[in-house]
Amino acid sequence: MITWFEAVILGLIQGIAEWLPISSSGHLVLAEKIMGISQPLAFDVYLHLASLLVILIIFWQDISRLAIGVFRGDKYFIKYFSWLVLASIPIGLVGYFLRDLIETAFNSLFMVGLSLLFTGLVLYFSKYPLQKNKRLSWSSSFFAGIAQAIALLPGVSRSGMTISSALMQSVERKEAVRFSFLLFIPAVLGATFLEASHLAEIESFSSLAIAMVVSFVFGYFSLKWLLKIVQEKHFYHFCWYCWGLGLVILIVSLV
């Protein structure tokens, strides 16, 4: 059972690293290894509920517009909702059929290091759009969904993958961020549902609650900062952090 202090540390890491393109899951694995603790996958999944609350607060206007638009039968909002559904399919399939494999990956520092190097590579190339003047579409939504599914691996950043995927397809920055974080909602809800049968594996719900509160507070300001970073075109600079940390983790895991 983890202590309250350890819960605060995990919540702090989750809150800051969830939105920045540096992989919160990878940092949680690293922190747990350093502190000598081990948490089930369900703990990390339910910790994301705090992040979900942050999304609902910051993007509530976009969410309400989408909901009202779909309810009224607006063609654009129905299409946008359909894009979110399409992009959610890959992570649903991978999460359901490969859960055990993913949980095994969470026990491997080598995998975390390798995944961080991969994340850095994707972030670096996000500054090189493959096409010009392209809006959000069926294809860009699908590729964002594939990117999100890959991010189930610890060390692969979900925000880094989905936003970079959209940017490389020349989707406007503000739209890329909005779609990425709206896509986060069904992903977390789906993961929460799938992990419901594993709730008993969580030893301390009080520690989870503490971690969630800390994660929410720091996650709110972390997301606000990221929105500013993306608009200022500094998003890809996080590749250097991912490469540096990934290389260190790889070396340590092999020694």
Backbone bond lengths (Angstrom), bond angles and torsions (degrees), N, CA, C in turn:
res aa  C-N    CA-C-N  psi(-1)  N-CA   C-N-CA  omega(-1)  CA-C   N-CA-C  phi
1 M - - - 1.470 - - 1.529 109.41 -
2 I 1.330 116.54 133.66 1.457 119.21 -177.74 1.527 110.42 -83.14
3 T 1.328 115.51 154.23 1.461 121.43 178.99 1.523 109.80 -82.54
4 W 1.329 115.65 169.39 1.460 119.88 177.59 1.527 110.80 -62.87
5 F 1.335 116.07 -38.26 1.468 119.90 179.60 1.522 110.49 -61.89
6 E 1.323 116.42 -44.10 1.462 120.57 179.11 1.528 110.84 -64.88
7 A 1.336 116.40 -35.28 1.463 120.80 177.55 1.525 110.78 -64.95
8 V 1.338 115.85 -39.44 1.470 120.58 177.99 1.526 110.24 -63.83
9 I 1.320 116.61 -43.12 1.465 120.97 179.25 1.528 110.76 -61.56
10 L 1.322 116.96 -45.70 1.466 120.84 179.95 1.527 110.83 -64.34
11 G 1.335 116.56 -39.71 1.461 120.22 177.86 1.511 112.10 -66.09
12 L 1.329 115.93 -39.29 1.461 121.47 178.19 1.531 110.56 -62.36
13 I 1.312 116.24 -46.10 1.466 121.28 179.68 1.524 110.81 -63.72
14 Q 1.333 116.15 -45.75 1.460 120.27 179.85 1.525 111.07 -61.03
15 G 1.324 116.51 -45.01 1.456 120.73 -177.76 1.513 113.34 -62.50
16 I 1.322 116.66 -43.43 1.465 120.60 -178.02 1.522 111.77 -77.67
17 A 1.324 115.88 -46.31 1.469 119.87 -172.90 1.524 114.24 -82.43
18 E 1.328 118.34 -14.51 1.469 120.28 -178.26 1.519 111.89 -60.45
19 W 1.323 116.70 -43.65 1.463 119.98 -174.50 1.515 112.79 -93.37
20 L 1.321 116.95 -33.30 1.459 118.64 177.33 1.525 108.46 -69.72
21 P 1.322 118.50 145.77 1.475 120.93 -175.59 1.524 113.34 -77.63
22 I 1.344 115.54 55.54 1.464 119.84 -177.30 1.529 111.89 -127.51
23 S 1.321 117.63 6.11 1.464 124.65 176.01 1.527 113.74 71.94
24 S 1.311 115.58 100.21 1.464 119.91 176.85 1.527 110.54 -67.15
25 S 1.342 116.78 -37.17 1.468 119.69 -179.09 1.524 111.21 -63.23
26 G 1.326 116.24 -41.03 1.460 120.12 178.44 1.514 111.90 -64.09
27 H 1.329 116.59 -40.31 1.463 120.62 179.33 1.528 111.36 -70.19
28 L 1.330 116.98 -34.00 1.464 119.70 177.20 1.524 110.87 -66.32
29 V 1.326 116.37 -41.87 1.470 120.37 177.20 1.520 110.18 -60.76
30 L 1.334 116.24 -44.99 1.462 121.37 -179.81 1.525 110.84 -62.82
31 A 1.340 116.58 -44.95 1.467 120.70 -179.40 1.525 111.36 -63.30
32 E 1.324 116.55 -41.21 1.460 120.28 179.67 1.526 111.44 -65.18
33 K 1.334 116.51 -36.71 1.466 120.22 177.44 1.526 110.38 -65.94
34 I 1.337 116.33 -42.64 1.465 120.97 -178.65 1.530 110.96 -65.89
35 M 1.341 116.48 -41.53 1.466 120.36 -177.91 1.526 112.63 -83.45
36 G 1.327 116.21 -5.65 1.456 119.94 178.09 1.511 114.19 70.94
37 I 1.319 116.50 32.86 1.463 120.58 179.02 1.525 109.16 -119.36
38 S 1.305 115.18 163.24 1.463 120.12 179.75 1.519 109.16 -139.53
39 Q 1.330 115.59 122.00 1.454 120.76 179.63 1.529 109.97 -115.64
40 P 1.324 117.23 143.74 1.462 119.76 178.11 1.522 111.14 -67.60
41 L 1.304 116.43 160.26 1.458 121.38 179.07 1.524 110.93 -56.75
42 A 1.322 116.31 -32.91 1.467 120.77 -179.09 1.529 111.53 -60.37
43 F 1.337 117.89 -35.02 1.467 121.64 179.13 1.524 109.95 -61.30
44 D 1.332 116.41 -48.42 1.464 120.84 -179.72 1.523 111.05 -64.41
45 V 1.323 116.59 -39.01 1.468 120.70 -179.11 1.524 110.95 -64.49
46 Y 1.324 116.96 -47.81 1.462 119.95 -177.85 1.523 112.13 -72.87
47 L 1.302 116.89 -21.55 1.460 120.65 174.15 1.526 109.99 -64.69
48 H 1.337 116.21 -26.28 1.463 121.11 179.46 1.530 112.58 -69.73
49 L 1.328 117.61 -13.38 1.464 119.48 177.93 1.529 111.00 -63.80
50 A 1.331 116.62 -30.61 1.464 120.29 176.30 1.521 109.71 -66.63
51 S 1.333 115.86 -38.97 1.464 120.70 177.66 1.526 110.33 -66.06
52 L 1.318 115.96 -36.65 1.468 120.56 178.17 1.522 110.64 -61.52
53 L 1.322 116.70 -40.50 1.462 120.92 179.15 1.526 110.63 -63.35
54 V 1.328 116.71 -37.99 1.466 121.03 177.18 1.525 110.12 -61.05
55 I 1.328 116.43 -44.84 1.465 121.41 179.09 1.527 110.83 -60.87
56 L 1.319 116.25 -44.78 1.463 120.74 -178.28 1.523 111.62 -62.42
57 I 1.324 116.97 -33.15 1.466 120.96 -179.69 1.528 111.41 -77.42
58 I 1.318 116.92 -49.42 1.463 120.73 -175.02 1.531 112.18 -72.70
59 F 1.328 116.35 -34.76 1.468 119.60 -177.23 1.530 112.41 -107.76
60 W 1.327 117.35 24.75 1.460 119.97 -175.27 1.522 112.13 -62.77
61 Q 1.334 117.71 -33.55 1.465 120.05 179.13 1.525 111.00 -66.87
62 D 1.332 116.53 -43.42 1.466 120.43 178.16 1.528 110.64 -64.48
63 I 1.331 115.69 -40.88 1.463 120.37 -179.61 1.527 110.98 -65.33
64 S 1.326 116.41 -43.97 1.470 120.09 -179.27 1.524 111.03 -67.00
65 R 1.350 117.01 -39.75 1.468 119.75 177.69 1.524 110.89 -62.47
66 L 1.329 115.63 -41.71 1.460 120.30 179.71 1.528 110.38 -64.27
67 A 1.315 116.72 -46.05 1.466 120.82 -178.75 1.528 111.49 -63.05
68 I 1.328 115.90 -45.52 1.470 120.27 179.88 1.525 110.53 -65.33
69 G 1.343 115.80 -41.56 1.460 120.07 -179.93 1.516 112.31 -62.17
70 V 1.329 116.20 -43.15 1.473 120.53 178.77 1.527 110.05 -65.64
71 F 1.327 116.47 -42.32 1.469 121.11 -179.64 1.526 111.28 -62.14
72 R 1.328 116.09 -36.11 1.467 120.38 -178.96 1.529 112.94 -84.35
73 G 1.317 115.92 -5.49 1.460 119.11 177.98 1.511 114.63 82.31
74 D 1.342 117.14 21.05 1.462 120.72 178.16 1.527 109.59 -65.29
75 K 1.325 117.61 127.36 1.463 121.81 -174.21 1.528 112.73 -61.26
76 Y 1.347 116.55 -40.95 1.466 119.04 -178.28 1.525 110.82 -65.04
77 F 1.321 116.91 -46.40 1.465 120.08 -177.63 1.524 111.67 -69.06
78 I 1.329 116.90 -32.92 1.463 119.51 175.07 1.523 109.70 -64.87
79 K 1.340 116.20 -41.69 1.464 120.40 178.08 1.530 110.13 -64.72
80 Y 1.330 117.10 -42.43 1.464 121.51 -179.97 1.526 109.97 -62.04
81 F 1.321 116.42 -43.94 1.459 120.96 178.08 1.530 110.15 -62.13
82 S 1.320 116.23 -38.48 1.469 121.09 178.38 1.522 110.62 -64.77
83 W 1.332 116.54 -36.35 1.472 120.22 176.91 1.527 110.10 -62.82
84 L 1.325 116.71 -42.00 1.464 120.90 178.85 1.529 111.02 -63.70
85 V 1.323 116.08 -40.29 1.467 120.06 178.23 1.522 110.23 -63.66
86 L 1.335 116.34 -46.84 1.467 121.06 179.30 1.521 111.00 -58.85
87 A 1.330 116.50 -45.48 1.463 121.35 -177.28 1.526 112.38 -70.00
88 S 1.326 117.31 -18.30 1.466 121.05 -179.35 1.524 112.73 -86.49
89 I 1.315 116.90 -16.42 1.469 120.67 -177.03 1.532 112.98 -62.83
90 P 1.354 119.44 -47.80 1.472 119.32 -178.21 1.523 113.91 -56.88
91 I 1.330 117.57 -46.62 1.467 119.59 -177.28 1.527 110.66 -68.75
92 G 1.326 117.04 -31.09 1.453 119.97 176.91 1.518 111.75 -65.45
93 L 1.327 116.20 -44.22 1.465 121.04 -179.83 1.525 111.51 -67.27
94 V 1.334 115.79 -46.37 1.469 120.28 -179.16 1.524 110.62 -65.37
95 G 1.326 116.81 -44.63 1.457 120.56 -179.40 1.517 112.83 -63.00
96 Y 1.319 116.59 -35.65 1.464 120.56 -177.86 1.527 112.17 -76.99
97 F 1.329 116.17 -46.87 1.464 119.86 -173.50 1.532 114.13 -86.71
98 L 1.335 117.26 -22.04 1.464 119.66 -175.88 1.527 112.49 -118.35
99 R 1.339 117.28 24.59 1.463 120.23 -176.82 1.520 112.50 -56.69
100 D 1.317 117.48 -47.40 1.465 121.05 -177.05 1.525 111.44 -63.13
101 L 1.323 116.35 -38.50 1.465 120.62 178.49 1.521 110.79 -65.75
102 I 1.326 115.94 -40.23 1.463 121.02 179.13 1.525 110.41 -65.89
103 E 1.331 116.79 -42.07 1.467 120.49 179.27 1.525 110.56 -63.13
104 T 1.324 117.11 -36.27 1.467 121.09 176.63 1.522 110.65 -63.58
105 A 1.333 116.22 -39.29 1.464 121.12 179.62 1.519 111.43 -62.36
106 F 1.346 116.82 -28.60 1.458 121.07 -179.99 1.530 112.19 -70.46
107 N 1.299 117.02 -9.89 1.467 120.86 177.94 1.521 112.37 -99.19
108 S 1.330 116.90 5.23 1.463 121.08 -174.99 1.524 112.22 -116.01
109 L 1.342 116.04 111.37 1.461 119.96 174.92 1.522 110.90 -65.52
110 F 1.320 116.31 -33.78 1.463 120.52 178.89 1.529 110.11 -60.11
111 M 1.318 117.01 -42.88 1.460 121.40 178.73 1.522 111.06 -63.99
112 V 1.331 116.54 -40.03 1.463 120.76 178.33 1.522 110.51 -61.49
113 G 1.340 116.55 -46.50 1.459 120.70 179.74 1.509 111.95 -61.83
114 L 1.319 116.41 -45.50 1.463 121.60 179.97 1.530 110.63 -63.27
115 S 1.318 116.15 -41.10 1.467 121.03 -178.95 1.522 111.73 -67.77
116 L 1.324 117.35 -36.30 1.465 120.47 177.38 1.522 111.04 -65.40
117 L 1.333 116.75 -38.52 1.465 120.01 176.39 1.527 110.05 -62.65
118 F 1.319 116.31 -40.67 1.465 121.33 178.10 1.527 110.82 -64.87
119 T 1.330 116.48 -43.20 1.464 120.82 178.02 1.521 110.81 -59.51
120 G 1.330 116.17 -43.29 1.458 120.47 178.11 1.513 112.04 -60.03
121 L 1.318 116.51 -39.12 1.466 121.34 179.63 1.529 110.65 -64.10
122 V 1.324 116.26 -44.68 1.465 120.73 179.16 1.526 110.59 -64.19
123 L 1.327 117.18 -42.67 1.463 121.13 178.91 1.522 111.14 -61.08
124 Y 1.326 116.23 -41.79 1.464 120.23 -178.68 1.525 110.88 -61.09
125 F 1.314 116.58 -43.99 1.463 120.11 -176.99 1.524 112.97 -80.62
126 S 1.329 117.53 -3.35 1.464 119.35 177.55 1.524 111.59 -67.58
127 K 1.333 116.94 -16.62 1.463 119.48 179.08 1.525 111.73 -85.42
128 Y 1.324 116.59 -0.87 1.465 121.01 179.03 1.527 109.86 -115.94
129 P 1.327 118.14 88.59 1.472 120.50 -179.78 1.523 111.49 -62.98
130 L 1.326 115.80 138.81 1.459 121.07 -179.13 1.521 111.92 -81.60
131 Q 1.330 116.55 -21.08 1.455 120.86 -179.87 1.521 108.54 -135.40
132 K 1.306 116.46 173.99 1.450 120.86 -178.37 1.527 110.76 -120.35
133 N 1.325 113.96 140.89 1.461 121.72 173.20 1.528 113.23 51.09
134 K 1.302 116.43 51.30 1.461 120.13 -179.72 1.519 110.47 -109.12
135 R 1.320 115.96 133.63 1.457 121.34 177.42 1.526 109.67 -91.30
136 L 1.306 115.47 169.77 1.456 120.58 175.86 1.523 108.71 -58.46
137 S 1.319 116.95 135.64 1.461 121.13 -174.81 1.527 110.15 -147.90
138 W 1.324 116.35 -176.69 1.456 121.29 176.88 1.525 110.96 -60.63
139 S 1.330 115.88 -44.25 1.468 119.67 -177.00 1.522 111.67 -68.78
140 S 1.341 117.53 -45.23 1.469 119.93 -179.63 1.529 110.66 -65.90
141 S 1.323 117.10 -34.07 1.466 121.08 177.10 1.523 110.66 -66.20
142 F 1.332 115.62 -43.10 1.464 120.07 -179.33 1.523 111.16 -63.13
143 F 1.337 116.48 -44.58 1.462 119.80 -179.71 1.529 111.33 -67.32
144 A 1.324 117.27 -32.63 1.469 120.17 174.93 1.523 109.76 -64.80
145 G 1.332 116.23 -36.76 1.458 120.66 177.31 1.516 112.52 -66.07
146 I 1.338 116.24 -41.28 1.465 120.83 176.22 1.528 109.70 -61.84
147 A 1.335 115.77 -43.33 1.465 121.13 179.77 1.524 110.80 -61.32
148 Q 1.326 116.56 -40.51 1.463 120.40 -179.89 1.525 111.16 -66.80
149 A 1.324 116.92 -36.99 1.464 120.50 179.05 1.524 111.06 -64.97
150 I 1.327 116.91 -40.12 1.465 121.19 177.71 1.526 110.27 -61.91
151 A 1.341 115.74 -32.37 1.464 120.94 -177.41 1.525 113.29 -71.99
152 L 1.322 118.10 1.23 1.464 119.82 172.74 1.525 110.83 -67.91
153 L 1.326 116.20 -22.22 1.460 120.32 177.79 1.525 110.10 -72.70
154 P 1.322 118.70 135.93 1.466 121.11 178.76 1.521 110.52 -64.45
155 G 1.320 116.05 128.75 1.456 120.09 -178.11 1.511 112.61 105.56
156 V 1.333 116.78 -17.26 1.463 121.12 175.31 1.525 107.16 -96.94
157 S 1.319 116.98 121.26 1.458 121.29 -175.79 1.526 111.89 -79.13
158 R 1.329 116.81 127.27 1.461 120.75 178.96 1.522 111.02 -66.46
159 S 1.339 116.40 -49.14 1.462 119.24 179.46 1.522 110.57 -65.33
160 G 1.327 116.17 -39.31 1.462 119.88 179.02 1.510 111.99 -62.03
161 M 1.329 117.08 -43.18 1.459 121.58 -177.99 1.525 111.91 -70.29
162 T 1.325 117.55 -48.16 1.461 120.09 -175.10 1.527 112.46 -70.55
163 I 1.334 116.91 -42.64 1.463 119.56 179.18 1.521 110.38 -68.33
164 S 1.326 117.29 -42.66 1.468 120.85 178.92 1.520 110.95 -62.24
165 S 1.331 116.47 -40.45 1.461 120.78 178.45 1.520 110.71 -57.83
166 A 1.327 116.39 -45.17 1.464 120.68 179.98 1.526 111.46 -68.75
167 L 1.335 116.71 -41.83 1.464 120.28 -179.53 1.522 111.55 -63.97
168 M 1.336 117.00 -39.32 1.459 120.31 179.46 1.525 111.89 -67.61
169 Q 1.327 115.58 -18.38 1.465 119.74 175.75 1.528 110.97 -99.97
170 S 1.327 115.11 15.75 1.465 123.50 174.87 1.523 114.48 65.71
171 V 1.316 117.13 23.17 1.461 119.91 173.41 1.522 107.68 -69.95
172 E 1.316 117.58 138.09 1.462 122.16 -178.34 1.528 110.12 -56.45
173 R 1.331 116.84 141.26 1.457 122.46 -171.04 1.533 113.44 -55.01
174 K 1.308 115.96 -47.86 1.463 119.35 -178.43 1.522 110.73 -62.28
175 E 1.322 116.59 -40.10 1.463 121.04 179.45 1.523 111.32 -69.12
176 A 1.339 116.07 -37.41 1.468 120.69 178.90 1.524 110.70 -61.06
177 V 1.319 116.15 -43.39 1.468 121.03 179.83 1.524 110.88 -67.44
178 R 1.331 115.79 -46.07 1.465 119.48 -178.98 1.533 111.32 -60.10
179 F 1.328 116.76 -46.25 1.462 119.77 -179.20 1.525 110.73 -64.37
180 S 1.328 116.80 -40.31 1.461 121.36 -179.79 1.517 111.40 -58.73
181 F 1.317 116.80 -44.69 1.456 119.32 -174.94 1.524 113.11 -83.91
182 L 1.320 118.15 -25.85 1.463 119.28 171.24 1.525 109.32 -69.50
183 L 1.328 115.86 -32.81 1.461 121.48 177.80 1.527 111.18 -67.79
184 F 1.325 115.73 -22.96 1.464 121.50 179.13 1.530 111.35 -65.36
185 I 1.334 116.35 -31.93 1.466 121.05 -174.52 1.528 112.75 -62.09
186 P 1.341 119.28 -56.50 1.474 117.93 178.76 1.524 112.97 -65.09
187 A 1.341 116.74 -28.83 1.469 120.01 179.50 1.526 110.70 -63.92
188 V 1.323 116.79 -46.22 1.466 120.98 -179.13 1.526 111.24 -70.19
189 L 1.319 116.35 -41.46 1.466 119.42 178.76 1.527 110.76 -62.58
190 G 1.327 116.04 -40.69 1.461 120.12 178.43 1.516 111.93 -65.59
191 A 1.342 116.39 -43.88 1.466 120.81 179.70 1.524 110.77 -64.29
192 T 1.324 116.33 -39.56 1.463 121.00 178.48 1.529 110.77 -61.42
193 F 1.320 115.70 -41.79 1.469 120.60 178.78 1.528 111.04 -64.60
194 L 1.344 116.09 -44.96 1.463 120.35 -178.09 1.529 112.24 -65.84
195 E 1.345 116.28 -31.53 1.459 120.16 -177.29 1.526 113.28 -89.81
196 A 1.329 117.10 0.33 1.467 120.49 -177.56 1.527 112.10 -57.84
197 S 1.317 116.36 -35.39 1.469 120.25 -178.92 1.526 112.38 -74.55
198 H 1.346 116.58 -8.72 1.467 120.42 -178.86 1.533 111.89 -107.84
199 L 1.335 117.08 12.00 1.464 120.90 -178.83 1.525 112.19 -58.80
200 A 1.314 116.79 -33.63 1.467 120.72 -177.69 1.520 112.17 -64.17
201 E 1.340 117.03 -17.71 1.461 120.74 -179.58 1.528 111.76 -74.48
202 I 1.333 116.73 -18.36 1.469 120.97 178.89 1.524 108.54 -77.87
203 E 1.323 117.31 118.01 1.463 121.84 -173.50 1.522 113.26 -75.91
204 S 1.328 117.02 -34.72 1.462 119.82 -175.34 1.529 110.59 -135.45
205 F 1.326 115.94 108.29 1.459 119.92 178.57 1.526 111.22 -75.43
206 S 1.337 117.21 -23.61 1.462 119.89 176.60 1.526 109.65 -68.28
207 S 1.327 117.06 -39.04 1.466 121.02 177.12 1.523 110.38 -66.35
208 L 1.326 116.55 -39.21 1.463 120.68 177.29 1.522 110.45 -62.84
209 A 1.334 116.49 -41.21 1.462 120.88 179.77 1.523 111.04 -63.52
210 I 1.331 116.77 -42.22 1.467 121.25 178.20 1.522 110.16 -62.39
211 A 1.318 115.74 -46.53 1.463 120.53 179.81 1.523 110.79 -61.05
212 M 1.321 117.43 -37.86 1.465 121.66 -179.40 1.523 111.56 -66.95
213 V 1.326 116.93 -41.62 1.469 120.78 179.42 1.525 110.32 -63.44
214 V 1.328 116.58 -47.44 1.470 121.04 179.22 1.527 110.03 -62.68
215 S 1.322 116.27 -42.39 1.458 121.17 179.95 1.522 111.29 -61.90
216 F 1.322 116.72 -40.27 1.464 120.60 179.80 1.526 111.50 -62.85
217 V 1.322 116.59 -47.62 1.469 121.27 -177.28 1.525 111.06 -61.44
218 F 1.327 116.84 -52.21 1.459 120.15 -177.82 1.533 111.22 -73.82
219 G 1.322 116.77 -29.71 1.457 120.08 178.65 1.512 112.47 -66.35
220 Y 1.314 117.26 -34.90 1.464 121.62 179.41 1.525 110.86 -60.38
221 F 1.328 116.33 -49.64 1.464 120.27 -178.64 1.529 111.64 -73.31
222 S 1.322 116.63 -31.78 1.460 120.71 178.04 1.524 110.93 -63.91
223 L 1.326 117.06 -42.44 1.461 120.70 179.96 1.523 111.00 -68.31
224 K 1.314 117.02 -39.84 1.464 120.68 176.87 1.527 110.41 -58.60
225 W 1.326 115.73 -40.75 1.464 120.99 179.70 1.524 110.55 -67.11
226 L 1.321 116.78 -42.42 1.460 120.21 -179.03 1.525 111.24 -62.49
227 L 1.319 117.85 -40.73 1.462 121.14 179.78 1.523 110.69 -58.58
228 K 1.320 115.89 -37.38 1.461 120.64 177.83 1.518 110.98 -70.72
229 I 1.326 116.91 -40.83 1.464 122.05 -179.14 1.521 111.29 -61.87
230 V 1.323 116.85 -44.50 1.467 120.82 -178.33 1.521 110.55 -63.30
231 Q 1.317 117.36 -43.33 1.458 120.49 -179.22 1.521 112.00 -66.53
232 E 1.329 116.66 -28.88 1.463 120.65 179.05 1.526 112.12 -86.95
233 K 1.327 116.86 6.34 1.469 123.92 175.14 1.531 113.01 63.27
234 H 1.341 116.36 32.43 1.463 120.29 177.55 1.527 111.60 -105.02
235 F 1.312 116.59 8.84 1.460 121.93 -173.71 1.525 112.62 -56.02
236 Y 1.325 116.77 -45.42 1.471 120.51 -174.24 1.525 113.36 -68.48
237 H 1.330 117.96 -16.13 1.465 120.81 -178.23 1.532 112.49 -62.27
238 F 1.317 116.94 -20.77 1.464 119.78 178.80 1.526 111.91 -67.53
239 C 1.336 116.96 -10.20 1.468 119.76 179.00 1.524 110.66 -61.03
240 W 1.331 116.91 -34.49 1.466 120.32 -177.69 1.528 110.50 -66.71
241 Y 1.318 116.34 -39.13 1.467 120.35 177.48 1.524 110.37 -64.84
242 C 1.324 115.94 -46.05 1.474 120.41 -179.47 1.522 110.98 -61.92
243 W 1.323 116.86 -42.69 1.470 120.27 179.46 1.523 111.31 -64.75
244 G 1.341 115.77 -44.33 1.460 119.58 -178.61 1.516 112.32 -63.49
245 L 1.331 116.25 -50.79 1.462 120.32 -179.16 1.525 110.87 -66.67
246 G 1.325 116.47 -40.09 1.462 120.37 179.79 1.514 112.06 -61.21
247 L 1.326 116.24 -41.76 1.463 120.93 179.78 1.523 111.04 -65.27
248 V 1.336 116.50 -43.00 1.469 120.91 178.90 1.528 110.38 -61.83
249 I 1.326 116.27 -45.12 1.467 120.34 -179.52 1.523 111.10 -63.72
250 L 1.331 117.18 -40.53 1.465 120.47 178.35 1.524 111.07 -61.09
251 I 1.322 115.89 -45.13 1.468 120.55 -179.18 1.524 110.66 -62.79
252 V 1.344 115.97 -46.35 1.467 120.84 -179.46 1.532 110.97 -62.59
253 S 1.334 116.60 -40.65 1.465 120.15 -177.57 1.517 112.89 -69.39
254 L 1.338 116.54 -22.08 1.464 120.47 -178.14 1.523 113.19 -95.77
255 V 1.339 116.10 -14.48 1.471 119.97 -178.71 1.526 110.08 -76.84
